[in-house]
C-alpha cells in the first residue's frame, strides 16, 4: 500500500464525529476516513457491539475486535465514554463543536433525549453537517409509520423490494449475500454528506442529511418502479436471468458457473461465433435482443452446450475480452487473481493480539492526485481517549478523574 499510504487524502482537514455502530454508519464514516477525514469514533464504555463479533484469529488472545469491526472501522480514532453521564455528553458536545460532520444511526429521538439534537448542535456550530441513517428515515424529512421500528440489512432488503426480485422463482424470495441493505444506504449517506459539506464551505451553513435504508434499497432497485408504472406488472424473482436482456446471467461451467452479458446485438454476434454457433448470429429468431428474449431457453441451451463441458479457465480463454464475461469467483479465487493485487484491493493490516497481519478489502475509489488509503488498522476501544481529551484542553488530572468515575475509558 505504499502508493496509497503516502497520500493525505482528498478529505484531509475534515473532522468527523462518528456516533455510529454496526454496519451502515461505520461503513459510511470509513469511506470518509479512507479519503483523509479525521474520524473520531465515539463508543460506549463497553464498545461498539460488533467488537465481540468474529471471526477472530486463532492466536488472538486480546480479542478487542475481530474481522467484522476491523473491516469497517479502519483509519479511525476511538474515544470511549458514557453518553448517559452529563460529563460524557459535555465531552461529545465539545468535540462536535470543533467538527465539520457528525454521523449517527440511533433510532429516531435518541439524540434528542441526550440533548444532542441537530437543532441544538447547530446553535453553537452552524456549519455542522449532521448525517443520519436509519431503517425508515428521520421524521424531519417525512415521518414514516415505521419510524420507530428497528431495522437491519435483511429488513431493508425485504421492504425495499430487493428480495422480491431475487431468488430462483416467484415462490422463493432470497436475501442478497452481502449486507447491501446497510452498505448501499451508507454510500448514499456519504454522497449526501459530501454534497452538504460542499455547500457549507460556500455558505457557512450546515444541514441535516437523512437516508432511510429502505429508501436507498428501493432506489437501487429502480427497475421495479418503472416496470410497474409503465406496464402494470409486478416483477418477481428472476433467478440468474434478466427480464429484458438475453443472454444476460449465469451459465453452467464444468467447475462452477460463469456470467455472460450481451446487452447489444453486436456482442451477441461475437458470442455466437465464439461458441461455435455462427448460424445463430443473424438468424431472425436470435439476431435481435427482442427475438432472443422470446426464445430465451434456446439461447441458454446453446450457450450451455459450450460452457458446461469446459472449465471456467477454458471459457475465459475463449470469451475473455470479446464479450462481457466473468467467472463466478469464490473468495479463494479472488485472493489468487492478479487484478485485485494490482488494484490494491486486498490490504494487509495489523491485528492486535495476533502475530500475523490480516487482509481486509481495500479502497475501491481511486483518485489520481489524492488517493485514498488504508493507513492504519481499526482502533482498540478507547485507544485515543487520552490524546483526544488532551487536545480538547483537558489536563492529565482531569482525565484520571473522568476515568476513575467511569465517564471515559
C-alpha positions in Angstrom: 0.0 0.0 0.0 2.9 2.4 -0.4 1.4 4.3 -3.2 -1.8 5.0 -1.3 -0.3 5.4 2.2 1.8 8.4 1.0 -1.3 10.5 0.3 -3.1 12.6 3.0 -6.4 12.1 1.1 -8.8 14.5 -0.6 -10.8 15.0 2.6 -7.8 15.9 4.8 -8.8 18.7 7.2 -12.3 17.4 7.7 -13.2 16.2 11.2 -16.0 13.7 11.7 -17.6 12.7 15.0 -18.7 9.2 14.4 -21.6 8.1 16.7 -22.4 5.0 14.7 -22.4 1.3 15.3 -23.0 -2.0 13.5 -22.5 -1.7 9.7 -24.3 1.1 7.8 -23.0 4.1 9.8 -19.4 2.8 10.3 -19.2 1.9 6.6 -20.1 5.5 5.7 -17.6 7.1 8.0 -14.9 4.6 7.0 -15.2 5.9 3.4 -14.6 9.4 4.7 -11.7 8.2 6.7 -10.2 6.3 3.8 -10.1 9.6 1.9 -8.3 11.5 4.7 -11.0 12.8 7.1 -10.1 12.6 10.8 -12.9 10.3 12.0 -13.3 10.1 15.8 -15.3 7.1 16.7 -17.3 7.8 19.9 -18.0 4.5 21.6 -19.8 3.4 24.8 -17.6 2.2 27.6 -18.5 -1.3 26.5 -17.6 -0.5 22.9 -19.4 -0.9 19.6 -21.4 -4.2 19.7 -19.5 -5.6 16.7 -16.3 -5.7 18.6 -17.3 -9.1 20.0 -18.4 -10.4 16.6 -15.9 -12.7 14.9 -14.2 -14.1 13.2 -11.1 -13.9 15.4 -7.6 -15.1 14.6 -6.8 -18.4 16.2 -3.9 -16.9 18.2 -5.7 -13.7 19.2 -5.8 -13.7 23.0 -6.6 -10.0 23.2 -9.9 -10.2 21.3 -10.5 -6.4 21.4 -12.1 -6.8 18.0 -12.5 -9.3 15.2 -12.9 -9.3 11.4 -16.2 -7.5 11.3 -15.1 -4.5 13.3 -11.7 -4.4 11.6 -13.3 -4.3 8.1 -15.5 -1.2 8.7 -13.5 0.9 11.2 -10.0 1.3 9.8 -8.4 4.7 9.7 -10.5 5.9 12.7 -9.6 7.0 16.2 -11.6 5.8 19.2 -12.7 7.5 22.4 -14.8 5.6 24.8 -17.2 7.4 27.2 -20.5 7.2 29.0 -23.1 9.2 27.0 -25.6 8.8 29.8 -23.5 10.9 32.1 -23.6 14.7 32.0 -19.8 15.0 31.7 -19.7 12.4 28.9 -22.2 14.4 26.9 -20.3 17.6 27.6 -17.2 15.9 26.1 -19.1 14.9 23.0 -20.6 18.3 22.6 -17.1 19.9 22.8 -15.8 17.5 20.2 -18.8 18.2 17.9 -18.4 22.0 18.3 -14.9 21.6 16.7 -16.0 19.2 14.0 -17.3 19.6 10.4 -19.6 16.5 10.4 -21.4 14.3 12.9 -22.9 10.9 11.8 -25.2 8.8 13.9 -27.5 5.8 13.4 -29.5 5.7 16.6 -33.2 5.3 16.5 -35.2 8.5 15.9 -35.4 10.5 19.1 -32.3 9.1 20.9 -30.0 12.1 20.2 -32.8 14.5 21.3 -33.1 12.7 24.6 -29.3 13.1 25.1 -29.6 16.8 24.4 -27.6 16.4 21.2 -30.2 17.0 18.5 -29.4 18.7 15.2 -31.2 21.8 16.3 -29.2 22.0 19.5 -25.8 21.3 17.9 -26.2 23.8 15.1 -26.7 26.6 17.7 -23.0 26.5 18.5 -21.7 25.1 15.2 -23.8 26.5 12.4 -21.5 25.0 9.7 -22.1 21.4 11.0 -23.3 18.8 8.6 -25.4 16.2 10.5 -25.8 12.8 8.8 -28.0 10.0 9.9 -29.0 6.6 8.5 -32.0 4.7 10.0 -34.2 1.9 8.8 -37.1 4.1 7.8 -35.5 7.6 7.9 -35.8 10.6 10.2 -39.2 12.3 10.8 -37.7 15.6 9.8 -37.8 14.6 6.2 -41.0 12.6 6.2 -42.3 10.7 9.2 -42.7 7.0 8.2 -45.4 4.9 10.0 -42.4 2.6 10.8 -40.1 5.4 12.1 -39.7 3.6 15.5 -39.2 0.1 14.0 -35.6 -1.2 14.4 -34.1 -2.4 11.2 -31.1 -4.4 9.9 -29.9 -5.3 6.4 -32.4 -8.1 6.0 -35.3 -5.8 6.8 -34.3 -3.1 4.3 -33.6 -5.7 1.6 -37.1 -7.1 2.2 -39.1 -3.9 2.3 -37.0 -2.0 -0.2 -38.0 -4.5 -3.0 -34.7 -6.3 -3.4 -35.7 -9.7 -2.1 -38.9 -9.6 -4.1 -37.0 -9.8 -7.3 -34.2 -12.1 -6.1 -34.3 -15.9 -6.0 -34.8 -19.0 -8.1 -38.5 -18.5 -8.6 -41.5 -16.4 -7.6 -42.1 -18.6 -4.6 -38.6 -18.2 -3.2 -37.5 -14.6 -2.5 -33.9 -14.7 -1.4 -31.6 -12.4 0.6 -28.6 -11.0 -1.2 -25.4 -12.4 0.3 -23.5 -9.3 1.4 -25.1 -6.6 3.6 -26.2 -4.3 0.8 -29.2 -3.2 2.8 -26.6 -1.5 5.0 -23.7 -0.6 2.7 -25.8 0.9 -0.2 -27.5 3.3 2.3 -24.0 4.1 3.7 -22.8 5.0 0.2 -25.8 7.3 -0.4 -25.3 8.9 3.0 -21.6 9.5 2.2 -22.7 11.3 -1.1 -25.2 13.4 0.8 -22.7 14.4 3.5 -20.1 15.5 0.9 -22.7 17.4 -1.0 -23.7 19.2 2.2 -20.1 19.9 3.1 -19.5 21.4 -0.3 -22.4 23.8 0.3 -21.3 24.5 3.9 -17.9 25.6 2.7 -19.5 28.1 0.3 -22.1 29.4 2.7 -21.0 28.6 6.2 -24.3 26.8 6.8 -24.5 23.1 7.5 -27.6 21.0 7.1 -29.3 17.7 8.1 -28.7 14.7 5.8 -31.2 11.9 6.2 -31.1 8.5 4.5 -33.6 5.7 5.1 -32.1 2.2 4.5 -35.4 1.1 2.8 -35.4 4.2 0.5 -31.8 3.6 -0.6 -32.5 -0.1 -1.4 -35.6 0.9 -3.4 -33.6 3.5 -5.3 -31.1 0.8 -6.2 -33.9 -1.4 -7.4 -35.2 1.4 -9.6 -36.3 -1.1 -12.4 -39.2 -2.4 -10.4 -40.7 1.0 -10.1 -40.8 1.8 -13.9 -41.8 -1.8 -14.8 -44.9 -1.5 -12.6 -45.6 2.1 -13.6 -45.2 1.5 -17.4 -46.7 -1.9 -17.7 -48.7 -2.6 -14.5 -46.6 -5.8 -14.0 -45.3 -6.7 -10.5 -41.8 -8.2 -11.1 -40.8 -11.3 -9.2 -37.6 -13.2 -8.6 -35.8 -13.7 -11.9 -33.3 -16.4 -11.0 -30.0 -15.9 -12.8 -31.6 -14.3 -15.9 -32.6 -10.8 -16.9 -36.3 -9.9 -17.6 -35.4 -7.7 -20.6 -32.0 -8.7 -21.9 -30.8 -12.1 -23.3 -28.3 -13.6 -22.8 -27.6 -11.9 -19.5 -26.9 -14.0 -16.5 -25.1 -17.1 -15.2 -24.3 -20.3 -17.2 -23.0 -23.7 -16.1 -19.3 -24.5 -16.4 -17.6 -27.8 -15.7 -16.2 -26.4 -12.4 -18.8 -23.8 -11.4 -20.6 -21.0 -13.2 -19.7 -18.0 -15.4 -21.5 -14.8 -16.2 -22.2 -13.7 -19.7 -23.9 -10.5 -20.7 -24.8 -9.5 -24.2 -26.7 -6.2 -23.9 -26.2 -5.4 -27.6 -26.7 -7.4 -30.8 -23.1 -6.8 -31.8 -21.9 -8.7 -28.6 -24.4 -11.5 -29.4 -22.8 -11.9 -32.9 -19.4 -12.3 -31.4 -20.6 -14.7 -28.8 -22.4 -16.9 -31.3 -19.3 -17.2 -33.3 -17.1 -17.9 -30.3 -19.3 -20.8 -29.0 -19.4 -22.4 -32.5 -22.9 -21.3 -33.4 -22.4 -18.7 -36.2 -25.7 -19.8 -37.6 -27.4 -18.0 -34.7 -25.7 -14.7 -35.2 -28.0 -13.4 -37.9 -30.9 -15.9 -37.6 -34.1 -13.8 -37.3 -35.1 -15.9 -34.3 -32.0 -14.8 -32.4 -30.4 -11.8 -34.2 -32.1 -9.1 -32.0 -32.5 -8.9 -28.3 -36.3 -8.9 -28.5 -36.1 -12.2 -30.5 -33.6 -13.7 -28.1 -35.8 -12.8 -25.1 -38.7 -14.6 -26.8 -36.6 -17.6 -27.4 -34.6 -17.4 -24.2 -34.4 -21.1 -23.4 -33.0 -21.9 -26.8 -30.3 -19.3 -26.3 -29.4 -20.6 -22.9 -29.2 -24.2 -24.2 -26.9 -23.2 -27.0 -24.6 -21.3 -24.7 -24.5 -24.0 -22.0 -23.8 -26.6 -24.7 -20.5 -24.8 -25.0 -19.8 -23.8 -21.3 -21.0 -26.9 -19.4 -18.2 -29.1 -20.8 -15.4 -26.5 -20.2 -13.8 -25.1 -17.1 -14.1 -21.5 -16.1 -10.5 -21.0 -17.2 -11.1 -22.6 -20.5 -14.1 -20.5 -21.2 -12.2 -17.4 -20.2 -9.6 -18.2 -22.8 -12.2 -18.1 -25.5 -14.6 -15.3 -24.3 -12.4 -13.1 -22.2 -12.0 -9.7 -23.8 -14.5 -10.5 -26.6 -17.8 -10.2 -24.8 -18.8 -9.1 -21.3 -17.8 -12.2 -19.3 -16.6 -13.2 -15.9 -16.3 -16.4 -13.9 -18.2 -16.7 -10.6 -15.4 -16.4 -8.1 -15.0 -17.8 -4.6 -13.0 -15.7 -2.1 -10.1 -18.1 -2.7 -10.1 -17.3 -6.4 -10.3 -13.5 -5.6 -7.3 -13.9 -3.4 -5.4 -15.6 -6.3 -6.4 -13.2 -9.0 -3.7 -10.6 -10.0 -6.4 -8.0 -10.7 -7.1 -7.5 -7.0 -3.4 -7.4 -6.2 -2.5 -4.7 -8.8 -5.6 -2.7 -7.8 -4.6 -2.9 -4.1 -8.0 -4.3 -3.1 -6.6 -6.9 -0.6 -4.8 -5.0 2.1 -2.7 -6.3 5.0 -3.3 -4.7 8.4 -2.2 -5.4 11.9 -4.5 -7.5 14.1 -3.8 -6.6 17.7 -3.4 -9.8 19.7 -2.3 -11.8 16.7 1.2 -12.5 15.5 0.2 -12.2 11.8 -1.4 -9.5 9.8 -4.9 -10.0 8.3 -6.4 -8.9 5.0 -9.3 -6.6 4.5 -10.9 -5.1 1.4 -9.1 -2.1 0.0 -10.3 1.3 -1.2 -12.3 1.0 -4.4 -12.5 4.7 -5.3 -9.2 5.6 -7.0 -8.2 9.3 -7.1 -5.2 10.2 -9.2 -3.7 13.1 -7.1 -5.1 12.4 -3.6 -5.7 8.6 -3.5 -7.5 7.1 -0.5 -5.6 4.7 1.6 -5.8 2.1 4.4 -3.4 4.0 6.6 -4.0 2.1 9.9 -5.9 -0.7 11.4 -9.2 -0.3 13.3 -8.7 1.3 16.8 -8.7 -0.5 20.1 -11.5 0.5 22.4 -10.6 3.9 23.8 -7.2 3.8 22.2 -7.2 7.6 21.6 -9.2 8.8 24.5 -6.3 10.5 26.3 -4.9 12.1 23.1 -8.3 13.5 22.1 -9.1 14.8 25.6 -5.6 16.5 25.9 -6.1 18.1 22.5 -9.6 19.3 23.7 -8.0 21.1 26.7 -8.4 18.5 29.5 -5.5 18.2 31.9 -4.0 14.8 32.9 -5.6 15.1 36.3 -9.0 15.7 34.7 -8.6 12.6 32.5 -7.6 10.5 35.5 -10.7 11.8 37.4 -13.0 11.1 34.5 -11.6 7.6 34.1 -11.9 6.8 37.8 -15.5 8.0 37.7 -16.3 5.7 34.7 -17.1 8.6 32.4 -14.3 7.6 30.0 -12.2 4.6 29.2 
